[in-house]
Amino acid sequence: MDVNDPEFDPYCDPANPRKIKYDDVLAASRRCVGCVVRTPCVKGHMSETLGMELYFKQEFLQYTGSFKERGVCNTLLLLSEEQKRNGVITASTGNHGMALSYHSARLGIPCVVVMPVRTPLTKISKCTSFGVKPLLHGLSIADAKLYAMTMSKEKKMVYVNGYDHPNVIEGQGTTGIEIMEQVPDVDAIVIPVGGGSLISGVGVCAKHIKPSIEIYGVETDKTCSMVESFRKNERVFYPIDTTIADGLGVNKVGVNTFFTLKGIVDKMVVVKEDWVARAVMHIVEQERFVVEGAGATGAAALMAGLFPNLKGKKVVCILTGGNIDTTILARALERGMAAEGRLVKFKVTVSDRPGGMAELCSLMATCGVTLRDCIPERAWVKGDVYSVELKIIAETRGWDHTKELMELVKKSYKDCFFQEIGGGSEKPTVRRGPCLAPNPICMQK
């Protein structure tokens, strides 16, 4: 690639990829002492239900709400005085931009952050509160990145790639050093994957300290750019639309991360986004943590049964961030409940005379079901004018309780319709993909 090309980044050159080394990560961990939080890594309540000794590394407790602070802090501390004067610029889906905004302001370094227009409002607002008002450009991180890199050359600013700059990867790797100190006998680490900086840095550290450890990466079915790159043994562009795991929405994985990961990651898996919503819900209910979709992706893969080999083992799952928009959180919780049969939608025709609707409510109350929503429809109802069709959303305890409600309603009312439901607790079907470059890939159907 021509050095004058707007997309050329000297730190992320395909012609000269850089493999991250443990000694550089160790130096970064010492450099960043006092600048980032040493986050807890504690045993989770989900351990028993998942059949493993599961520990959660709580990276959402960083000041800006994600692990991205580690790479940003390390990179800014290594800038020359001239680079600090000229400032830094980046493209981000949110977390990296917030981290760069906060630490550049703390160190007095000029900063520009470019975000896709679909970035969640909470991340835009937080970035602004840290002292940098983001520029919104493009529909994807690829669009935002091209715009930011063009600006970096015009203004002679350092472009800080949030998932591929070598110093960023080294900083993210400090998470791995902490994990190995906090849970030294860990058998496996499960890591959400976007551009690949976290799994690269953590993988290098963990494998150096304990070569037998297993490193697993997880992407959603809408953000699987790393899996596709492994399949084809080269970095490929993967189109990404809206996703619950917006923090993983990287169209093309990093040059250095892809180069570093070969021989480091043991398996990459893809999990459906419905499982991510369920993971967000279970982490809130069982662990009392609020995490974003990207942060819950590792837990989602464990819940979906994509790692049967980890039963009975000691596992660390990194909860990478907690910057979730309140609207998205509400939707995730509801979708998670629906996926597990705890929200049920049905139609039923009842008498439109006084007491008709009350009878239905009493019936639901007898089996302990909560009425969440009710919409009456009178104009398009078959039958006499004294009938009303009710569109009901009800909350139950799960599939068994939902089936009990169905039987009761069908027994009491002739005209009723329930959406087809299945056993949300059933194990998902799993198939193995080809072993490429040279790591196995597991795809959930």
Disulfide bonds with the S-S distance in Angstrom:
none
